[in-house]
Structure formats: structure tokens, C-alpha cells
Amino acid sequence: MRPDPNHIPPETRRELIVLFLTGLLFWTNITALLPTIPLYIRTLGATEAQIGLVMGAFAIGLLLTRPRLGKLADLRSRVLVLRIGAIVAILSPLLYLAASSVPLLFGVRVFHGISIAAFTTAYSTLVADISPANRRGETIGYMSLVTPLAMGFGPVMGSAIATQSGFPLLFLTSTILGIFSFGLSLRVQEAPHVLANRANRTRQVAGTIGTVSPASPSALKFWSLLFEPRLLIPSLTLLLVGIIFGTITTFIPLFIDALPFNLNVGLFYSAAAAASFMARPLVGRLSDVMGRGPFVCIALLCYILSMAILSLAINPPMLLCAGFIEGAGAGMLIPTTLAIVSDRSRVDERGRLFALCISGFDLGLALAGPLFGQIAGTLGYRNLFAIASGLAIVALLLFATRSSKSLGHSLRFAIGRERDVYAIEDSAL
């Protein structure tokens, strides 16, 4: 009897649970600092432009290291890369506490970016490796719940600790969460078929006298993969969304702090997390059946509406509504895009392709703070959010018309009337 390709064995389920808990602690470590870092930078006398520059430096670390980390995950070990991310997450909060100037904070932010570059690349690749091909969207959807769960209480916890006890206790708490995440990562193992594939490639390389096939993915330059049609549009879509998300993370704390009413900024992120939590499992499951395209389009529509509401917000309910809609968009977009890349990749190149595609998001984060920080004082926060809404419109048009081999194929893929022509059959094997 042939094994059911959709069946997840009990030992694999246990691996997924350990990986999920590792990710939950890691993301709580990250999200606890999310609403507080801009305020901490300002305590050192930074201007809005400097705050934007320092916040954007986080993505510099992402961009500089993700290519190498993706290659390391493919050729050496996904688990090793996961642990690197956890170690950096342990050290970074302590370095924030030690930094006494804006230039030092810039360097710490660059270093901190390595944590997400490593952890997210390894985590996403490990999940895709384990997932059955016909349930990949569903599995990615469930496993990506670590982000909204952590976002649901991390920012509120971080804001409360910083307000009541100060930044030193906040950074210490974040470090402790990182230590627990690293401890759990020691129990994470790679999928057997990935280990077998890697061992087989090692034997093949050893059997060839210093030669590598030009068709081999290992022979391709990392950035040359960007121009492959299967990756270009997902990467550009994430670039535009990265700019939007960078605008939110940099300026939402400052925007809410400047409003004439009291609102814990963590509640904005909690509203986003609640919507993201509800969207991810359902969308993941439906995308396996209905196709990935429609959910990317719906997600981008959510970003358009959310940013428009933020630009007009005059009270807490409007802010929380915008956060909720943005969270729904993120909950659909990120796991669905990862599923698209997973569908379009082979197991021996998946780490690099994930790293490349997510680098578009990283670049957006890097650009948002410095770019909009220079004009925030002139245009005001509301106009920045209106510009972000326009970027979401561009992303929607780009995906709907260029995501497949032609305009017709793209439009049909975007509305779920055609399968992904770039998908690789049985790409998990």
C-alpha cells in the first residue's frame, strides 16, 4: 500500500509542535520590543529622521545576511540557521541597553536584523519541508500563527513593562524569552527526506572531479534567481508591502503618542494580531483548494483600506479598526506568498528561494524608515499612511497583471480560475 502523501506521522507532528513553540517564544522576544524601540531611540535625543534611519537599519542586517543564511540552510543545516537566529535574539536586547548614542543604536539594529534573517528563513523552510504537498498552504497557515499569537500579547506586555518598570527590565525580559527559544531549538530536527537529499548531493559532488552541473541550483548566483519569472513578482509584491509595514512599525508608535488621547500602542498590534490569527488557518486551507492568487489580492485590498483608515483616524476605534484590517492582510499575504514560493521551488533550493523572496520585504523595511523619516515632519504622519495606501494599490495591480506567464494567465491565477503555471509537481520530494 502506498503511503498517503497527505498524512503527517505522529513523530512529525511532534516536530511541528516543538518548532511552533520555538517560534512563539522567538516572536514574543521580537514583538515585545516593537512598539517601544522608537520611543527608546527618542529618549537618546534622536530626531524623527534619525529614528527612521535607526529603525530602517534593522533591515540592513536582514539584507546583508539572508543570502548567506539561505545558502547555509540549503547546503549545511536548517536547524543551525534557526539557532543562529535565536542566539542573536538573546544578545540584541542587552546591546540596546548598553548603547548610549544614536550611532551605537544603529549598529545594534543592524546586528538585530540577523536574528529575523536567520530564524524566519530556517523556520519557513523547515515547515515547508515537513508539509505534505497537498496540504502545504494549510500547514504553513497553522505554523505561521506564531506571529499573530506573539503579536497579540508581546507589544502590550512590552509597552506595559517599559511604562511601569522602565526599559532595562523590558530588555532583560526579551533576553530571557530568547534563551527559552534557543533551548527549545535544541530539540528541533530536520526532515528525513531533506537529510537524505543533502547526503545524496554530497555524494554526487564527491563523485564529480571538481565539476558542478550548470543546471544545478547550487551553481546559480543567489541574486540571479531574482530575475526568474517564478520569483520576481512575489518578491516585488513583498517589497512594496515591506515599505508599508516599515512605515507602520516606525511611525505608528510616534503617531499614537502625538494624538490627543491615551491609547496603549500595543493594542493596535493586538488588534492586528487578532485578525491575523483568525485569517491564517482558514486562508491556508482554502488556498490549497481555491488557489493562492485570490488571497494575495484580498490581502492587498486589506492593506489599501487599512492605510486609508489610518490616514483619516481621529479616535481609538478607527485606529484599532485599521490595525485589525492590516492584520487580516498580513495574515493572508505572508503565508500565502510563502506557499507560492514553496510550490515553485525544489527541496535543494528552497532555503535560498525563501531567503530571496523575503529579501524583498526586508528591502522595503530598510527603505521605509529613512525614506519617510526625511519627509515625516513636512508631510505629517497621515499623509505617510495615504502614500502607503497608494503603494498597496500598485502592488495589487502588479500581482494581478504580472504574476504568471502572460496577462491572461496572471488575471486567471489572481482570481483562482487557473492553477499556478510555475508550480513544480511534488516539489516537496
C-alpha positions in Angstrom: 0.0 0.0 0.0 1.4 3.4 -0.9 1.7 5.9 1.9 -0.9 8.7 2.0 1.0 11.8 0.8 -1.3 14.0 2.9 -0.7 12.1 6.1 1.5 13.6 8.8 3.1 10.9 11.0 2.9 11.4 14.8 6.7 12.0 15.1 6.4 14.7 12.5 3.5 16.3 14.4 5.7 16.4 17.5 8.4 18.1 15.5 5.9 20.7 14.3 4.8 21.3 17.9 8.4 21.8 19.2 9.1 24.1 16.2 5.9 26.1 16.8 6.8 26.7 20.5 10.3 27.7 19.5 8.9 30.2 17.0 6.3 31.5 19.5 9.0 32.4 22.1 11.2 33.9 19.4 8.5 36.2 18.1 7.4 37.2 21.6 11.0 38.3 22.1 10.8 40.4 18.9 7.3 41.8 19.3 7.8 42.9 22.9 10.2 45.5 21.6 8.2 46.5 18.5 6.2 49.5 20.0 9.0 50.6 22.4 12.2 50.8 20.3 11.1 54.1 18.5 10.3 55.6 21.9 13.6 54.4 23.4 15.6 55.9 20.5 13.8 59.2 21.1 14.9 59.1 24.8 18.5 59.4 23.5 17.6 62.7 21.8 17.1 61.4 18.3 15.1 63.4 15.7 12.3 61.8 13.6 14.7 61.4 10.7 17.2 59.7 12.9 14.6 57.4 14.4 13.6 56.4 10.9 17.2 55.8 10.0 17.9 53.6 13.0 14.6 51.7 12.6 15.5 51.0 9.0 18.9 49.8 9.9 17.3 46.6 11.2 16.6 45.6 7.6 20.2 46.2 6.6 21.2 43.3 8.8 18.5 41.3 7.1 19.6 42.1 3.6 23.3 41.6 4.2 23.0 38.2 5.8 19.8 36.5 4.4 21.5 35.3 1.2 24.3 33.6 3.0 21.9 32.2 5.6 19.6 30.8 2.9 22.6 29.1 1.3 23.7 27.8 4.6 20.3 26.4 5.3 20.3 24.5 2.0 23.8 23.2 2.0 24.6 22.7 5.7 21.6 22.8 8.1 18.2 24.5 8.5 18.4 23.9 12.3 21.8 25.5 12.6 20.4 28.7 11.0 17.4 28.6 13.3 19.7 28.5 16.3 21.8 31.4 15.0 18.6 33.5 14.9 17.8 32.6 18.5 21.3 33.4 19.7 21.2 36.9 18.1 17.8 37.5 19.6 19.3 36.7 23.1 22.2 39.2 22.7 20.4 42.1 20.9 18.2 43.4 23.8 21.3 43.6 26.1 23.1 45.5 23.4 20.2 48.0 23.2 20.6 48.6 26.9 24.3 49.1 26.6 24.0 51.6 23.7 24.3 55.2 24.7 24.1 57.0 21.4 22.2 57.0 18.2 25.2 55.7 16.1 25.6 52.8 18.5 21.9 52.0 18.3 22.2 52.0 14.5 24.9 49.3 14.8 22.7 47.3 17.3 19.8 47.4 14.9 21.9 46.1 12.0 23.0 43.2 14.2 19.5 42.6 15.5 18.3 42.2 11.9 20.4 39.0 11.6 18.0 37.3 14.1 15.0 37.5 11.9 17.0 36.9 8.7 18.2 33.6 10.2 15.1 32.5 12.1 12.4 33.2 9.6 14.4 31.7 6.7 15.0 28.5 8.7 11.6 28.3 10.3 9.7 28.7 7.0 11.9 26.2 5.2 11.6 23.6 7.9 7.8 24.0 7.9 7.7 23.7 4.1 9.9 20.6 4.2 7.6 18.8 6.6 4.3 19.8 5.0 2.5 17.4 2.6 2.3 18.9 -0.9 -1.5 18.9 -1.0 -1.7 20.4 2.5 1.2 22.9 2.3 -0.9 26.0 2.5 -2.9 24.7 5.5 0.3 23.6 7.4 2.1 26.9 6.7 -1.1 28.7 7.7 -1.2 27.0 11.1 2.5 27.2 11.8 2.6 30.9 10.9 0.2 31.5 13.8 3.3 32.1 16.0 3.5 35.6 14.6 -0.1 36.8 15.5 -0.1 34.9 18.8 3.2 36.7 19.8 1.9 40.0 18.3 -1.3 39.6 20.4 0.4 39.9 23.8 4.1 40.8 23.1 3.6 44.5 22.3 1.1 45.0 25.1 3.5 43.3 27.5 6.4 45.3 26.2 4.6 48.6 26.5 3.4 47.9 30.0 6.8 46.8 31.2 8.5 49.9 29.7 5.9 52.2 31.1 5.8 50.8 34.6 9.3 49.5 35.2 11.4 51.1 32.5 13.5 49.9 29.5 16.1 47.9 31.4 13.5 45.3 32.7 12.0 45.2 29.2 15.3 44.3 27.6 16.0 41.7 30.2 12.6 40.1 29.7 13.2 40.0 26.0 16.6 38.3 26.5 15.0 35.6 28.8 12.4 34.8 26.1 15.3 34.4 23.6 17.0 32.0 25.9 13.9 29.8 26.2 13.5 29.8 22.4 17.1 28.7 21.9 16.6 25.9 24.5 13.7 24.6 22.5 15.5 24.9 19.2 18.0 22.3 20.5 15.2 19.7 20.1 14.3 20.7 16.5 15.3 18.2 13.8 15.3 18.3 10.1 13.0 16.3 7.8 14.5 12.9 6.9 14.0 13.4 3.2 15.9 16.7 3.3 18.8 15.0 5.1 18.8 12.2 2.5 18.7 14.7 -0.4 21.6 16.6 1.1 23.6 13.4 1.6 22.9 12.3 -2.0 24.1 15.7 -3.3 27.2 15.4 -1.3 28.0 12.0 -2.8 27.3 13.3 -6.3 29.6 16.3 -5.8 32.3 14.0 -4.3 31.9 11.7 -7.4 32.4 14.6 -9.8 36.0 15.7 -10.1 35.6 19.4 -9.2 32.7 19.9 -11.6 29.2 21.2 -11.0 26.4 21.0 -13.5 25.4 24.4 -14.9 21.8 23.4 -14.4 22.4 22.7 -10.7 20.7 25.2 -8.3 23.9 25.3 -6.3 25.7 26.8 -9.3 23.4 29.7 -9.6 24.3 33.1 -8.1 21.8 34.0 -5.4 20.7 37.3 -6.8 20.4 35.9 -10.4 17.4 33.9 -9.1 15.6 37.1 -8.5 15.0 37.6 -12.3 13.4 34.3 -12.7 9.7 34.8 -13.6 8.6 32.5 -10.8 10.1 34.7 -8.1 10.2 38.3 -9.5 6.6 39.3 -8.9 6.2 37.7 -5.4 9.5 39.5 -4.4 8.4 42.9 -5.8 5.0 42.5 -4.1 6.7 41.9 -0.8 9.0 44.8 -1.4 6.0 47.2 -1.6 4.3 45.6 1.4 7.6 45.8 3.3 7.7 49.6 2.8 4.1 49.7 4.1 4.9 47.5 7.1 8.1 49.5 7.8 6.0 52.7 7.8 3.7 51.2 10.3 6.4 49.9 12.7 8.3 53.1 12.6 5.6 55.7 12.8 2.6 54.2 14.5 4.1 54.5 18.0 5.0 58.1 17.3 1.7 58.9 15.6 -0.4 57.5 18.5 1.9 59.2 21.1 1.1 62.5 19.4 -2.6 62.1 19.4 -4.8 64.0 22.0 -6.0 60.8 23.7 -4.4 57.9 25.6 -4.1 54.6 23.8 -1.6 51.8 24.6 0.1 51.4 21.3 0.3 47.7 22.0 -3.4 47.5 21.5 -3.0 48.5 17.8 -0.7 45.5 17.3 -3.0 43.3 19.3 -5.9 44.2 17.0 -3.7 43.3 14.0 -2.7 40.0 15.7 -6.3 39.0 16.4 -7.3 39.4 12.7 -4.1 37.7 11.6 -4.7 34.8 13.9 -8.2 34.3 12.5 -7.2 34.6 8.9 -4.1 32.3 8.7 -5.5 28.8 9.2 -8.7 29.4 7.1 -6.8 31.1 4.2 -4.1 28.4 4.2 -6.6 25.6 3.9 -8.7 27.4 1.3 -5.6 28.3 -0.8 -4.8 24.6 -1.2 -8.3 24.2 -2.8 -9.1 27.5 -4.5 -5.6 28.6 -5.4 -3.1 31.1 -3.9 -3.8 34.1 -6.2 -7.2 35.3 -4.8 -5.9 35.5 -1.3 -2.9 37.6 -2.2 -5.3 40.0 -3.9 -7.7 40.2 -1.0 -4.7 40.8 1.3 -3.5 43.7 -0.7 -7.1 45.2 -0.7 -6.9 45.0 3.1 -3.7 47.0 3.1 -5.2 49.6 0.8 -8.2 50.0 3.2 -6.2 49.9 6.4 -3.7 52.6 5.4 -6.6 54.8 4.1 -8.3 54.5 7.5 -5.1 55.3 9.3 -4.7 58.5 7.3 -8.1 59.6 8.5 -8.2 58.2 12.0 -9.4 60.6 14.7 -10.2 58.3 17.6 -9.2 54.9 19.1 -11.9 52.8 17.4 -10.7 54.0 13.9 -7.1 53.1 14.9 -8.0 49.7 16.1 -10.1 49.1 13.1 -7.2 50.0 10.8 -4.9 47.6 12.9 -7.5 44.8 12.6 -7.7 45.1 8.8 -3.9 45.4 8.4 -3.6 42.2 10.5 -6.0 40.4 8.3 -4.0 41.4 5.2 -0.7 40.3 6.8 -2.3 37.0 7.9 -3.3 36.3 4.3 -0.3 37.7 2.4 2.7 36.3 4.1 1.8 32.6 4.4 0.2 32.6 1.0 3.3 34.1 -0.6 5.5 31.6 1.2 3.2 28.8 -0.1 3.6 30.2 -3.7 7.4 30.2 -3.4 7.3 26.7 -1.8 5.1 25.5 -4.7 7.6 26.9 -7.2 10.8 25.5 -5.6 12.7 22.3 -5.3 13.8 21.0 -1.9 17.5 21.6 -2.5 16.9 25.3 -3.3 14.0 26.2 -1.0 16.1 27.9 1.7 17.7 30.2 -0.9 14.4 31.0 -2.7 12.6 31.8 0.6 15.6 34.0 1.6 15.5 35.8 -1.8 11.7 36.4 -1.8 11.6 37.6 1.7 14.6 39.9 1.0 12.1 42.0 -1.0 10.2 42.5 2.3 13.5 43.3 4.0 14.4 45.9 1.5 11.0 47.5 1.9 11.6 47.7 5.7 15.1 49.2 5.1 13.7 51.9 2.8 10.6 52.9 4.8 12.2 54.5 7.8 15.0 56.5 6.1 12.8 57.5 3.2 9.7 58.6 5.1 11.6 59.8 8.1 13.0 62.6 6.0 9.6 63.8 5.0 7.5 62.9 8.1 8.0 66.4 9.6 6.9 68.1 6.4 4.0 65.9 5.3 2.8 64.6 8.6 2.0 61.0 9.6 -1.4 61.0 8.0 0.0 61.7 4.5 2.6 59.0 5.0 -0.2 56.5 5.6 -2.0 57.8 2.5 1.1 57.2 0.4 1.3 53.7 1.9 -2.2 53.1 0.7 -1.1 54.1 -2.8 1.8 51.6 -2.7 -0.7 48.8 -1.9 -2.7 49.7 -5.0 0.5 49.5 -7.1 1.2 46.1 -5.5 -2.3 44.8 -6.3 -2.1 45.9 -10.0 1.4 44.4 -10.3 0.4 41.0 -8.9 -2.9 40.8 -10.8 -1.3 41.5 -14.2 2.2 40.1 -14.0 2.2 37.1 -11.6 2.1 34.5 -14.3 3.4 33.9 -17.9 1.1 36.4 -19.6 -1.6 39.0 -18.7 -4.4 36.4 -19.3 -2.7 33.8 -17.2 -2.0 36.3 -14.4 -5.6 37.6 -14.2 -6.9 34.0 -14.1 -4.4 33.0 -11.5 -5.3 36.1 -9.4 -9.0 35.2 -9.3 -8.5 31.5 -8.8 -9.5 30.4 -12.3 -6.2 28.8 -13.2 -3.5 26.8 -11.4 0.0 28.3 -10.9 1.8 27.5 -14.1 5.2 27.9 -12.3 4.4 25.3 -9.6 6.7 22.3 -9.5 4.9 19.0 -9.1 5.8 17.1 -6.0 8.3 19.8 -5.1 8.4 18.6 -1.5 10.0 15.2 -2.6 
